[in-house]
């Protein structure tokens, strides 16, 4: 199972992050802090990383 990331932690990768056990899903940008969760003690897991196309191809 993926490690849960705390709110305020910089996102390690760009993509869709979800709060496990809920329908809450957010889009995060690599290096930007994850937003607050609906309830204390919750975290985020990456469910759909952004797919980047190589530049110049």
N, C-alpha and C positions, 0 to 999 in steps of 0.2 A: 504494500500500500504506500502511496506517495506521502511524503512528509508534509504536515500542515504548516503553513506560513502564518505568522501573527500579523494582524493589521499594523500598518506603519512600516513593515519590512519592505525594503526595495524589491520589486519583482525581479526574479532571476532571469526570466524570459518574457517576451511579449506574448499575449494571448488571453484566452478566457479562463478565469479562475472561478471556482465554485466553493461555497460553504457546504461541506458534506452534511447530508441529511436534510438539506433545505433546497428550495428552488432558486435561492439567491446566487446570481452569477454576475461577474463584473469583467470588463475588459481592462487589462493592465498593460502598461508600457514598460519595457525593460528599464530598470533603474529607478523608476518612479515608485513612491510608497503605495502600498495597498490600502484601500479605504477602510473605515471602521466597519465592523460586522454588526448584524442586527442585535446580537446578544453577546455579553461578556463571555470570554472563554472559548469563543469560536475562532476558526482559522480558515485559510484558503488552500485549495489544491488546484494545480494546473490541469485543466481538462481538455483544452484545445490550443496547442501552441500556434502562433502565427507562422504561416509559411511564406518565407521571403524568396523572391526570385533573384538570382545572381545579377548584378549590374552589368550592363554592356552585352548581354546575351539575348 
